[in-house]
Amino acid sequence: MQRPLIARLLSPTPSRSPALLPLCPQLCVSLNASRRASSLAHKLGWATTARRRSEPRTLPSHGFDMIDDTQLLEEEGLPEYDYHHFYPVRLGEIFNDRFQTVAKLGYGSSSTIWLARDLQEHQYVALKIYIHNSAQHRELPFYEKLSKASPSRHIGAENIRKLLGSFKVNSPFGTHIVLVLQASQMSLRDMDTVFMQGRGFNENFVKSAIKELLQALDFLHSKVQVVHTDIHPGNLLLGIEDDSLFRTLEDTEMTNPVPRKKVFDRTIYSSRLMKPKVGPLLLSDFGEARLGPGPHAGDIMPIMYRAPETLLWIQWSYTVDIWSVGLTAWDLLEGKTLFSARNADGSFSDGVHFSELIAALGPPPRDLLNRHHERALEYWDENGNWGGFVPVPSEKTLDAAETKLKDKTKFLRFMRRVLAWDPKMRPTAKELMTDPWLLEEA
């Protein structure tokens, strides 16, 4: 029986398998089914028997540090931050007459994430509260499609973060979609930053993480037919085996409330850190997911993670996720990205990105360049030779860049499989599960 992911980093003894919420259609609610902030219990049919409602707690109104209003805090530091777009959440606020926020878990360019206590079901959930001007909401359609593939006995279904419901809430600036999600621990990126000081994880931990990620992707690709497009350590979360961690988090907020600042009509809170406990890996954040195998087109993926076909403006499919698996494995092991895609002044450059790909992987096949000849001619000549206006950093080979492993042979062979220039040459998630590097204990 496979041990939960974090056990391989923190626990010296085996632990029991994680008990996760089942995937089932009743737990996924469409946006159209929730036109106003009405009773989510009625929408989901959760309350089949009368249960005594938990009493909300009164969170502290003093005893916390106030941050100077000239200092940017959390989401305020985002390049395109506009406070009008974000819902002004208050700790202790009750949403939908049911969910009381007890801690801030994180933030992103399009949402903030909060730990909440479900006063009706006596459990903890995560509320993902979107900005009001989300141009195109892809996460709910993904979960609707996921519900049609459930229940599933596929092992990878347990590595997908579950949607429990959704509703809308109004602010003075607009209407915000709120997703009620399976509560989880921090991301692997945050774990590396906070607990590993950005040095990356040990090899066995990385192998475990990649195995569980591949399980999730095999389920998404083969059963649900979805391309995630945004796989990186920040979207890989630790699940939980019990809610004791969240109870501790809530109790800590009562006795030692987080620092915060007051800005205009709102309070901006610091996120609450938690020490990781045993739990499975959960693939999260399907806000950029594409439904169906494609082929799809258009810009996707974080810039430093972009696959060659996206840089060459070629149509793409599931194999972009396989490319991301390789770069995620590298990030988790090395504690840094393989490609910078940046000029000396820090600006992003496709030319620099291509030059780094050539250094690490060798030149691209002519057949790939011919699939979008006009785009390729911006960087290569008619014969497929690199134009040279951006020098190839010949010292940045895969072998030279990998610095942590004593025996790197199998790992680099794995990397070359997943980072094939031609997407047709990349293995599937299922095929990668039996890769020699992943099967060998370090």
C-alpha positions as a Markdown table, in Angstrom:
| # | Residue | x | y | z |
|---|---|---|---|---|
| 1 | Met | 0.0 | 0.0 | 0.0 |
| 2 | Gln | 1.4 | 3.4 | -1.0 |
| 3 | Arg | 2.2 | 5.7 | 1.9 |
| 4 | Pro | 0.7 | 9.2 | 1.9 |
| 5 | Leu | 3.1 | 11.7 | 0.3 |
| 6 | Ile | 4.3 | 13.8 | 3.2 |
| 7 | Ala | 5.0 | 10.6 | 5.2 |
| 8 | Arg | 7.9 | 10.1 | 2.9 |
| 9 | Leu | 9.4 | 13.4 | 4.0 |
| 10 | Leu | 8.4 | 13.7 | 7.7 |
| 11 | Ser | 7.3 | 10.3 | 9.1 |
| 12 | Pro | 9.7 | 7.5 | 9.9 |
| 13 | Thr | 7.0 | 4.9 | 10.1 |
| 14 | Pro | 4.2 | 3.8 | 7.7 |
| 15 | Ser | 0.8 | 5.5 | 8.2 |
| 16 | Arg | -2.6 | 4.4 | 7.2 |
| 17 | Ser | -4.0 | 5.2 | 3.7 |
| 18 | Pro | -5.8 | 8.5 | 3.5 |
| 19 | Ala | -9.6 | 8.6 | 3.7 |
| 20 | Leu | -10.8 | 11.1 | 1.1 |
| 21 | Leu | -14.3 | 12.4 | 0.2 |
| 22 | Pro | -15.7 | 10.4 | -2.6 |
| 23 | Leu | -16.2 | 11.8 | -6.1 |
| 24 | Cys | -19.9 | 11.8 | -6.8 |
| 25 | Pro | -22.3 | 14.0 | -8.9 |
| 26 | Gln | -24.3 | 15.1 | -5.8 |
| 27 | Leu | -21.2 | 17.0 | -4.5 |
| 28 | Cys | -20.8 | 19.1 | -7.6 |
| 29 | Val | -23.1 | 22.0 | -8.2 |
| 30 | Ser | -23.2 | 24.0 | -11.4 |
| 31 | Leu | -23.0 | 27.8 | -11.5 |
| 32 | Asn | -26.5 | 28.0 | -13.0 |
| 33 | Ala | -27.9 | 26.1 | -10.0 |
| 34 | Ser | -26.7 | 28.8 | -7.6 |
| 35 | Arg | -27.9 | 32.2 | -8.9 |
| 36 | Arg | -28.0 | 33.8 | -5.5 |
| 37 | Ala | -26.6 | 33.1 | -2.1 |
| 38 | Ser | -29.3 | 30.7 | -1.0 |
| 39 | Ser | -29.0 | 27.6 | 1.1 |
| 40 | Leu | -26.2 | 25.4 | -0.2 |
| 41 | Ala | -27.6 | 22.5 | 1.8 |
| 42 | His | -30.8 | 22.6 | -0.2 |
| 43 | Lys | -28.8 | 22.7 | -3.4 |
| 44 | Leu | -26.7 | 19.7 | -2.5 |
| 45 | Gly | -29.1 | 17.7 | -0.5 |
| 46 | Trp | -26.6 | 17.2 | 2.3 |
| 47 | Ala | -29.1 | 17.6 | 5.1 |
| 48 | Thr | -31.0 | 14.3 | 5.0 |
| 49 | Thr | -31.5 | 14.3 | 8.7 |
| 50 | Ala | -31.9 | 17.0 | 11.3 |
| 51 | Arg | -28.5 | 17.9 | 12.7 |
| 52 | Arg | -27.7 | 20.4 | 15.4 |
| 53 | Arg | -26.0 | 23.4 | 14.0 |
| 54 | Ser | -22.6 | 24.4 | 15.4 |
| 55 | Glu | -22.5 | 27.8 | 17.1 |
| 56 | Pro | -20.2 | 30.3 | 15.3 |
| 57 | Arg | -17.2 | 31.6 | 17.2 |
| 58 | Thr | -16.4 | 35.2 | 17.9 |
| 59 | Leu | -12.9 | 35.8 | 16.7 |
| 60 | Pro | -10.6 | 38.3 | 18.4 |
| 61 | Ser | -11.1 | 42.0 | 17.7 |
| 62 | His | -7.7 | 42.9 | 19.3 |
| 63 | Gly | -4.4 | 41.4 | 20.3 |
| 64 | Phe | -3.0 | 41.3 | 16.8 |
| 65 | Asp | -0.2 | 43.3 | 15.1 |
| 66 | Met | -1.3 | 46.0 | 12.7 |
| 67 | Ile | 0.9 | 46.3 | 9.6 |
| 68 | Asp | 1.8 | 49.8 | 8.4 |
| 69 | Asp | -0.5 | 50.8 | 5.6 |
| 70 | Thr | 2.5 | 51.7 | 3.4 |
| 71 | Gln | 3.7 | 48.1 | 3.4 |
| 72 | Leu | 2.2 | 45.9 | 0.7 |
| 73 | Leu | 0.7 | 42.7 | 2.1 |
| 74 | Glu | 0.0 | 39.5 | 0.3 |
| 75 | Glu | -2.3 | 40.1 | -2.7 |
| 76 | Glu | -1.5 | 43.8 | -2.7 |
| 77 | Gly | 1.9 | 42.8 | -4.1 |
| 78 | Leu | 0.4 | 41.3 | -7.2 |
| 79 | Pro | 1.4 | 43.2 | -10.4 |
| 80 | Glu | -2.2 | 43.9 | -11.5 |
| 81 | Tyr | -3.8 | 44.1 | -8.0 |
| 82 | Asp | -6.9 | 46.2 | -7.7 |
| 83 | Tyr | -8.7 | 46.1 | -4.4 |
| 84 | His | -12.0 | 46.8 | -6.1 |
| 85 | His | -11.8 | 43.3 | -7.7 |
| 86 | Phe | -11.4 | 41.3 | -4.5 |
| 87 | Tyr | -14.2 | 40.5 | -2.1 |
| 88 | Pro | -13.4 | 42.1 | 1.3 |
| 89 | Val | -13.5 | 39.0 | 3.5 |
| 90 | Arg | -13.5 | 39.4 | 7.3 |
| 91 | Leu | -12.2 | 36.6 | 9.6 |
| 92 | Gly | -15.2 | 35.3 | 11.4 |
| 93 | Glu | -17.6 | 36.2 | 8.5 |
| 94 | Ile | -20.3 | 33.7 | 7.8 |
| 95 | Phe | -21.1 | 33.0 | 4.1 |
| 96 | Asn | -24.4 | 31.5 | 2.9 |
| 97 | Asp | -25.5 | 31.3 | 6.6 |
| 98 | Arg | -23.3 | 28.3 | 6.9 |
| 99 | Phe | -19.5 | 28.7 | 6.4 |
| 100 | Gln | -17.6 | 30.7 | 9.0 |
| 101 | Thr | -14.1 | 31.9 | 7.9 |
| 102 | Val | -11.5 | 31.1 | 10.5 |
| 103 | Ala | -8.1 | 31.5 | 8.7 |
| 104 | Lys | -6.7 | 32.8 | 5.5 |
| 105 | Leu | -4.9 | 30.1 | 3.6 |
| 106 | Gly | -3.6 | 31.9 | 0.5 |
| 107 | Tyr | -4.2 | 34.2 | -2.5 |
| 108 | Gly | -3.7 | 34.5 | -6.2 |
| 109 | Ser | -4.3 | 36.9 | -9.0 |
| 110 | Ser | -7.9 | 35.9 | -9.3 |
| 111 | Ser | -9.0 | 34.7 | -5.8 |
| 112 | Thr | -8.3 | 34.4 | -2.1 |
| 113 | Ile | -8.5 | 31.1 | -0.2 |
| 114 | Trp | -10.0 | 30.7 | 3.3 |
| 115 | Leu | -10.3 | 27.9 | 5.8 |
| 116 | Ala | -14.0 | 27.9 | 6.9 |
| 117 | Arg | -16.0 | 25.8 | 9.4 |
| 118 | Asp | -19.1 | 24.3 | 8.0 |
| 119 | Leu | -21.5 | 25.0 | 10.8 |
| 120 | Gln | -24.1 | 22.6 | 9.5 |
| 121 | Glu | -21.9 | 19.6 | 8.6 |
| 122 | His | -19.4 | 20.1 | 11.4 |
| 123 | Gln | -16.4 | 19.9 | 9.0 |
| 124 | Tyr | -13.7 | 22.2 | 7.6 |
| 125 | Val | -13.8 | 23.4 | 4.0 |
| 126 | Ala | -11.9 | 25.8 | 1.8 |
| 127 | Leu | -13.6 | 28.8 | 0.3 |
| 128 | Lys | -12.1 | 30.0 | -2.9 |
| 129 | Ile | -13.5 | 33.5 | -3.4 |
| 130 | Tyr | -13.0 | 34.8 | -7.0 |
| 131 | Ile | -12.5 | 38.4 | -8.0 |
| 132 | His | -15.7 | 39.8 | -9.5 |
| 133 | Asn | -14.4 | 40.4 | -13.0 |
| 134 | Ser | -13.3 | 36.9 | -13.9 |
| 135 | Ala | -13.5 | 37.0 | -17.7 |
| 136 | Gln | -14.0 | 33.3 | -18.2 |
| 137 | His | -14.7 | 30.9 | -15.4 |
| 138 | Arg | -13.3 | 27.5 | -16.3 |
| 139 | Glu | -13.2 | 25.8 | -12.9 |
| 140 | Leu | -16.9 | 25.1 | -12.5 |
| 141 | Pro | -17.3 | 23.7 | -16.0 |
| 142 | Phe | -14.3 | 21.4 | -15.2 |
| 143 | Tyr | -16.0 | 20.1 | -12.0 |
| 144 | Glu | -19.3 | 19.6 | -13.9 |
| 145 | Lys | -17.4 | 17.4 | -16.4 |
| 146 | Leu | -15.6 | 15.6 | -13.6 |
| 147 | Ser | -18.9 | 14.8 | -11.9 |
| 148 | Lys | -20.0 | 12.9 | -15.0 |
| 149 | Ala | -17.0 | 10.7 | -14.8 |
| 150 | Ser | -17.8 | 9.8 | -11.2 |
| 151 | Pro | -17.8 | 7.7 | -9.2 |
| 152 | Ser | -14.6 | 6.2 | -10.4 |
| 153 | Arg | -12.4 | 3.4 | -9.0 |
| 154 | His | -9.4 | 4.9 | -10.8 |
| 155 | Ile | -6.7 | 5.5 | -8.1 |
| 156 | Gly | -6.0 | 8.9 | -9.6 |
| 157 | Ala | -9.5 | 10.2 | -8.6 |
| 158 | Glu | -8.3 | 10.4 | -5.1 |
| 159 | Asn | -5.5 | 12.8 | -6.1 |
| 160 | Ile | -8.0 | 15.5 | -7.5 |
| 161 | Arg | -9.1 | 18.2 | -5.1 |
| 162 | Lys | -12.9 | 17.8 | -4.6 |
| 163 | Leu | -15.5 | 20.5 | -5.2 |
| 164 | Leu | -18.2 | 20.3 | -2.5 |
| 165 | Gly | -20.5 | 23.1 | -3.8 |
| 166 | Ser | -20.6 | 26.7 | -5.1 |
| 167 | Phe | -22.6 | 29.9 | -4.6 |
| 168 | Lys | -22.4 | 33.6 | -5.3 |
| 169 | Val | -21.8 | 36.5 | -3.0 |
| 170 | Asn | -22.2 | 40.3 | -3.7 |
| 171 | Ser | -19.8 | 43.0 | -2.7 |
| 172 | Pro | -20.1 | 46.8 | -3.4 |
| 173 | Phe | -18.2 | 46.2 | -6.6 |
| 174 | Gly | -19.9 | 43.2 | -8.1 |
| 175 | Thr | -20.8 | 39.5 | -7.8 |
| 176 | His | -18.2 | 37.0 | -6.8 |
| 177 | Ile | -18.2 | 33.2 | -7.4 |
| 178 | Val | -17.3 | 31.1 | -4.4 |
| 179 | Leu | -16.2 | 27.5 | -4.6 |
| 180 | Val | -16.5 | 25.3 | -1.6 |
| 181 | Leu | -13.6 | 22.9 | -1.8 |
| 182 | Gln | -12.1 | 20.1 | 0.1 |
| 183 | Ala | -9.8 | 21.6 | 2.7 |
| 184 | Ser | -6.1 | 20.9 | 2.3 |
| 185 | Gln | -2.7 | 21.8 | 3.6 |
| 186 | Met | -0.2 | 24.0 | 1.9 |
| 187 | Ser | 1.3 | 23.6 | -1.6 |
| 188 | Leu | 4.6 | 21.9 | -2.3 |
| 189 | Arg | 5.9 | 25.2 | -3.4 |
| 190 | Asp | 5.1 | 26.8 | -0.1 |
| 191 | Met | 6.5 | 23.8 | 1.8 |
| 192 | Asp | 9.8 | 24.2 | -0.1 |
| 193 | Thr | 9.9 | 27.9 | 0.6 |
| 194 | Val | 9.0 | 27.8 | 4.3 |
| 195 | Phe | 10.4 | 24.5 | 5.5 |
| 196 | Met | 13.2 | 23.6 | 3.0 |
| 197 | Gln | 14.4 | 27.2 | 2.5 |
| 198 | Gly | 14.1 | 26.8 | -1.2 |
| 199 | Arg | 16.6 | 23.9 | -1.4 |
| 200 | Gly | 14.2 | 21.3 | -2.8 |
| 201 | Phe | 13.2 | 17.9 | -1.4 |
| 202 | Asn | 14.9 | 14.6 | -1.2 |
| 203 | Glu | 14.7 | 12.3 | -4.2 |
| 204 | Asn | 12.3 | 9.7 | -2.6 |
| 205 | Phe | 9.9 | 12.5 | -1.7 |
| 206 | Val | 10.0 | 13.8 | -5.3 |
| 207 | Lys | 9.4 | 10.4 | -6.7 |
| 208 | Ser | 6.4 | 9.9 | -4.5 |
| 209 | Ala | 5.0 | 13.3 | -5.5 |
| 210 | Ile | 5.5 | 12.6 | -9.2 |
| 211 | Lys | 3.9 | 9.2 | -8.9 |
| 212 | Glu | 0.7 | 10.6 | -7.3 |
| 213 | Leu | 0.7 | 13.5 | -9.9 |
| 214 | Leu | 0.9 | 10.9 | -12.7 |
| 215 | Gln | -2.0 | 9.0 | -11.1 |
| 216 | Ala | -4.1 | 12.2 | -11.2 |
| 217 | Leu | -3.1 | 13.0 | -14.8 |
| 218 | Asp | -3.9 | 9.5 | -16.0 |
| 219 | Phe | -7.3 | 9.9 | -14.5 |
| 220 | Leu | -7.8 | 13.3 | -16.0 |
| 221 | His | -6.6 | 12.4 | -19.5 |
| 222 | Ser | -8.0 | 8.9 | -19.9 |
| 223 | Lys | -11.3 | 9.1 | -17.9 |
| 224 | Val | -12.3 | 12.8 | -17.8 |
| 225 | Gln | -10.6 | 14.0 | -21.0 |
| 226 | Val | -9.3 | 17.2 | -19.6 |
| 227 | Val | -6.0 | 19.1 | -20.1 |
| 228 | His | -4.9 | 20.8 | -16.8 |
| 229 | Thr | -2.4 | 23.2 | -18.5 |
| 230 | Asp | -1.2 | 24.8 | -15.2 |
| 231 | Ile | 0.8 | 22.1 | -13.4 |
| 232 | His | 3.5 | 23.3 | -11.1 |
| 233 | Pro | 4.4 | 22.9 | -7.4 |
| 234 | Gly | 2.1 | 25.7 | -6.4 |
| 235 | Asn | -0.9 | 23.7 | -7.6 |
| 236 | Leu | 0.1 | 20.5 | -5.8 |
| 237 | Leu | -1.4 | 20.5 | -2.3 |
| 238 | Leu | -1.1 | 18.2 | 0.6 |
| 239 | Gly | -4.4 | 16.6 | 1.7 |
| 240 | Ile | -5.3 | 15.5 | 5.2 |
| 241 | Glu | -6.0 | 12.3 | 7.1 |
| 242 | Asp | -8.0 | 14.1 | 9.8 |
| 243 | Asp | -9.0 | 17.6 | 10.6 |
| 244 | Ser | -6.9 | 18.0 | 13.8 |
| 245 | Leu | -4.6 | 20.4 | 11.9 |
| 246 | Phe | -7.5 | 22.7 | 11.0 |
| 247 | Arg | -8.8 | 22.6 | 14.6 |
| 248 | Thr | -5.4 | 23.7 | 15.8 |
| 249 | Leu | -5.3 | 26.4 | 13.1 |
| 250 | Glu | -8.7 | 27.8 | 14.3 |
| 251 | Asp | -7.7 | 27.6 | 18.0 |
| 252 | Thr | -4.5 | 29.4 | 17.3 |
| 253 | Glu | -6.3 | 32.3 | 15.6 |
| 254 | Met | -8.3 | 32.7 | 18.8 |
| 255 | Thr | -5.2 | 33.0 | 21.0 |
| 256 | Asn | -2.7 | 34.4 | 18.6 |
| 257 | Pro | -4.4 | 36.2 | 15.7 |
| 258 | Val | -2.5 | 36.9 | 12.5 |
| 259 | Pro | -1.1 | 40.3 | 11.6 |
| 260 | Arg | -3.2 | 42.4 | 9.3 |
| 261 | Lys | -3.7 | 45.9 | 7.9 |
| 262 | Lys | -6.7 | 48.2 | 7.4 |
| 263 | Val | -7.1 | 49.6 | 3.9 |
| 264 | Phe | -10.2 | 51.6 | 2.9 |
| 265 | Asp | -13.2 | 49.4 | 3.4 |
| 266 | Arg | -11.4 | 46.2 | 4.2 |
| 267 | Thr | -8.9 | 44.3 | 6.3 |
| 268 | Ile | -6.1 | 42.5 | 4.5 |
| 269 | Tyr | -4.9 | 39.5 | 6.5 |
| 270 | Ser | -1.7 | 37.5 | 6.6 |
| 271 | Ser | -2.1 | 33.9 | 5.6 |
| 272 | Arg | -1.9 | 31.3 | 8.4 |
| 273 | Leu | 1.1 | 28.9 | 8.1 |
| 274 | Met | 0.8 | 25.3 | 9.2 |
| 275 | Lys | 3.3 | 22.6 | 9.9 |
| 276 | Pro | 2.7 | 19.8 | 7.4 |
| 277 | Lys | 1.2 | 16.5 | 8.5 |
| 278 | Val | 0.8 | 13.2 | 6.8 |
| 279 | Gly | -1.5 | 13.4 | 3.7 |
| 280 | Pro | -1.9 | 12.5 | 0.0 |
| 281 | Leu | -1.1 | 14.8 | -2.9 |
| 282 | Leu | -4.0 | 16.7 | -4.4 |
| 283 | Leu | -3.9 | 18.3 | -7.8 |
| 284 | Ser | -5.7 | 21.6 | -7.6 |
| 285 | Asp | -6.6 | 24.8 | -9.4 |
| 286 | Phe | -8.5 | 23.9 | -12.6 |
| 287 | Gly | -9.1 | 27.6 | -13.6 |
| 288 | Glu | -7.1 | 27.1 | -16.8 |
| 289 | Ala | -8.3 | 23.6 | -17.6 |
| 290 | Arg | -9.4 | 22.8 | -21.2 |
| 291 | Leu | -12.2 | 20.3 | -21.7 |
| 292 | Gly | -11.7 | 17.5 | -24.3 |
| 293 | Pro | -8.5 | 16.2 | -25.9 |
| 294 | Gly | -8.3 | 18.9 | -28.5 |
| 295 | Pro | -6.3 | 19.8 | -30.3 |
| 296 | His | -6.4 | 23.1 | -28.6 |
| 297 | Ala | -4.7 | 26.4 | -29.4 |
| 298 | Gly | -3.7 | 29.6 | -27.6 |
| 299 | Asp | -1.4 | 30.7 | -24.8 |
| 300 | Ile | -1.3 | 28.5 | -21.7 |
| 301 | Met | 1.0 | 27.5 | -19.0 |
| 302 | Pro | 3.3 | 29.7 | -16.7 |
| 303 | Ile | 5.9 | 31.3 | -18.9 |
| 304 | Met | 8.9 | 29.3 | -17.6 |
| 305 | Tyr | 6.9 | 26.1 | -18.0 |
| 306 | Arg | 5.7 | 26.5 | -21.5 |
| 307 | Ala | 6.1 | 23.5 | -23.8 |
| 308 | Pro | 7.7 | 23.9 | -27.2 |
| 309 | Glu | 4.5 | 23.5 | -29.1 |
| 310 | Thr | 3.0 | 26.5 | -27.3 |
| 311 | Leu | 6.1 | 28.6 | -27.9 |
| 312 | Leu | 5.9 | 27.6 | -31.6 |
| 313 | Trp | 2.1 | 28.4 | -31.8 |
| 314 | Ile | 1.3 | 24.8 | -32.6 |
| 315 | Gln | -1.9 | 23.2 | -31.5 |
| 316 | Trp | -1.5 | 21.2 | -28.3 |
| 317 | Ser | -3.2 | 18.5 | -26.2 |
| 318 | Tyr | -2.5 | 16.3 | -23.1 |
| 319 | Thr | 1.2 | 16.2 | -23.7 |
| 320 | Val | 1.6 | 19.8 | -22.4 |
| 321 | Asp | 0.8 | 18.4 | -19.0 |
| 322 | Ile | 3.5 | 15.7 | -19.4 |
| 323 | Trp | 6.0 | 18.5 | -20.2 |
| 324 | Ser | 4.9 | 20.2 | -17.0 |
| 325 | Val | 5.5 | 16.9 | -15.0 |
| 326 | Gly | 9.1 | 17.0 | -16.0 |
| 327 | Leu | 9.6 | 20.6 | -15.0 |
| 328 | Thr | 7.7 | 20.1 | -11.8 |
| 329 | Ala | 10.0 | 17.1 | -10.9 |
| 330 | Trp | 13.0 | 19.3 | -11.6 |
| 331 | Asp | 11.7 | 22.2 | -9.4 |
| 332 | Leu | 10.9 | 19.8 | -6.5 |
| 333 | Leu | 14.3 | 18.2 | -6.6 |
| 334 | Glu | 16.5 | 21.2 | -7.4 |
| 335 | Gly | 14.5 | 23.9 | -5.6 |
| 336 | Lys | 14.7 | 26.1 | -8.8 |
| 337 | Thr | 13.3 | 26.1 | -12.3 |
| 338 | Leu | 15.2 | 24.5 | -15.1 |
| 339 | Phe | 14.5 | 27.4 | -17.6 |
| 340 | Ser | 14.5 | 31.1 | -16.8 |
| 341 | Ala | 13.2 | 32.4 | -20.2 |
| 342 | Arg | 14.5 | 35.8 | -19.1 |
| 343 | Asn | 16.9 | 38.4 | -20.6 |
| 344 | Ala | 19.6 | 39.9 | -18.5 |
| 345 | Asp | 17.3 | 42.7 | -17.5 |
| 346 | Gly | 14.8 | 40.2 | -16.1 |
| 347 | Ser | 12.2 | 40.6 | -19.0 |
| 348 | Phe | 10.8 | 37.4 | -20.5 |
| 349 | Ser | 12.0 | 36.4 | -23.9 |
| 350 | Asp | 10.9 | 33.5 | -26.2 |
| 351 | Gly | 14.3 | 33.7 | -27.8 |
| 352 | Val | 16.1 | 33.1 | -24.6 |
| 353 | His | 13.6 | 30.3 | -23.7 |
| 354 | Phe | 14.3 | 28.6 | -27.1 |
| 355 | Ser | 18.1 | 29.0 | -26.6 |
| 356 | Glu | 17.8 | 27.3 | -23.1 |
| 357 | Leu | 15.8 | 24.5 | -24.6 |
| 358 | Ile | 18.5 | 23.9 | -27.2 |
| 359 | Ala | 21.2 | 23.8 | -24.6 |
| 360 | Ala | 19.3 | 21.3 | -22.5 |
| 361 | Leu | 17.7 | 19.1 | -25.1 |
| 362 | Gly | 19.7 | 19.7 | -28.3 |
| 363 | Pro | 18.2 | 21.2 | -31.5 |
| 364 | Pro | 14.5 | 20.6 | -32.3 |
| 365 | Pro | 13.5 | 18.2 | -35.1 |
| 366 | Arg | 12.8 | 19.9 | -38.5 |
| 367 | Asp | 9.4 | 18.3 | -38.6 |
| 368 | Leu | 8.3 | 20.2 | -35.5 |
| 369 | Leu | 9.5 | 23.5 | -36.9 |
| 370 | Asn | 7.7 | 22.9 | -40.1 |
| 371 | Arg | 4.4 | 22.7 | -38.3 |
| 372 | His | 4.4 | 26.4 | -38.0 |
| 373 | His | 7.0 | 27.5 | -40.5 |
| 374 | Glu | 6.4 | 31.2 | -40.3 |
| 375 | Arg | 6.8 | 31.3 | -36.5 |
| 376 | Ala | 9.9 | 29.1 | -36.7 |
| 377 | Leu | 11.5 | 31.5 | -39.2 |
| 378 | Glu | 11.6 | 34.2 | -36.4 |
| 379 | Tyr | 14.3 | 32.1 | -34.7 |
| 380 | Trp | 15.6 | 29.5 | -37.2 |
| 381 | Asp | 16.7 | 29.8 | -40.8 |
| 382 | Glu | 15.2 | 27.8 | -43.7 |
| 383 | Asn | 17.4 | 24.9 | -43.0 |
| 384 | Gly | 16.5 | 24.6 | -39.3 |
| 385 | Asn | 19.7 | 26.3 | -38.1 |
| 386 | Trp | 19.4 | 28.5 | -35.0 |
| 387 | Gly | 19.6 | 32.1 | -35.9 |
| 388 | Gly | 22.2 | 33.0 | -33.3 |
| 389 | Phe | 20.9 | 36.4 | -32.2 |
| 390 | Val | 20.4 | 34.8 | -28.8 |
| 391 | Pro | 23.5 | 32.7 | -27.9 |
| 392 | Val | 22.9 | 29.2 | -26.8 |
| 393 | Pro | 24.1 | 28.8 | -23.2 |
| 394 | Ser | 26.1 | 25.7 | -23.9 |
| 395 | Glu | 27.0 | 25.3 | -20.3 |
| 396 | Lys | 23.3 | 24.8 | -19.3 |
| 397 | Thr | 23.0 | 21.1 | -20.3 |
| 398 | Leu | 20.7 | 18.9 | -18.3 |
| 399 | Asp | 23.7 | 17.0 | -16.9 |
| 400 | Ala | 25.5 | 20.2 | -15.8 |
| 401 | Ala | 22.3 | 21.8 | -14.4 |
| 402 | Glu | 21.5 | 18.8 | -12.1 |
| 403 | Thr | 23.6 | 19.2 | -9.0 |
| 404 | Lys | 22.0 | 17.1 | -6.1 |
| 405 | Leu | 22.1 | 13.5 | -7.2 |
| 406 | Lys | 25.1 | 11.2 | -6.8 |
| 407 | Asp | 23.7 | 8.9 | -9.6 |
| 408 | Lys | 21.7 | 11.0 | -12.0 |
| 409 | Thr | 21.5 | 8.6 | -14.9 |
| 410 | Lys | 17.9 | 7.4 | -14.5 |
| 411 | Phe | 16.6 | 10.8 | -13.5 |
| 412 | Leu | 18.1 | 12.5 | -16.5 |
| 413 | Arg | 16.7 | 9.7 | -18.8 |
| 414 | Phe | 13.3 | 10.4 | -17.3 |
| 415 | Met | 13.7 | 14.1 | -17.9 |
| 416 | Arg | 14.6 | 13.5 | -21.5 |
| 417 | Arg | 11.5 | 11.3 | -22.0 |
| 418 | Val | 9.1 | 13.9 | -20.7 |
| 419 | Leu | 10.9 | 16.9 | -22.2 |
| 420 | Ala | 10.9 | 15.7 | -25.8 |
| 421 | Trp | 10.7 | 18.6 | -28.2 |
| 422 | Asp | 8.1 | 16.8 | -30.3 |
| 423 | Pro | 4.9 | 16.3 | -28.2 |
| 424 | Lys | 4.2 | 13.1 | -30.2 |
| 425 | Met | 7.3 | 11.5 | -28.6 |
| 426 | Arg | 6.3 | 12.2 | -25.0 |
| 427 | Pro | 4.9 | 9.2 | -23.1 |
| 428 | Thr | 1.5 | 9.2 | -21.5 |
| 429 | Ala | 1.0 | 9.6 | -17.8 |
| 430 | Lys | 0.2 | 5.8 | -17.5 |
| 431 | Glu | 3.4 | 4.9 | -19.4 |
| 432 | Leu | 5.5 | 7.1 | -17.1 |
| 433 | Met | 4.3 | 5.3 | -14.0 |
| 434 | Thr | 6.6 | 2.4 | -14.8 |
| 435 | Asp | 9.6 | 4.6 | -15.6 |
| 436 | Pro | 12.8 | 3.1 | -14.1 |
| 437 | Trp | 13.6 | 6.2 | -12.1 |
| 438 | Leu | 10.2 | 6.2 | -10.4 |
| 439 | Leu | 10.3 | 2.5 | -9.7 |
| 440 | Glu | 13.8 | 2.6 | -8.1 |
| 441 | Glu | 14.1 | 3.5 | -4.4 |
| 442 | Ala | 16.9 | 6.0 | -3.9 |
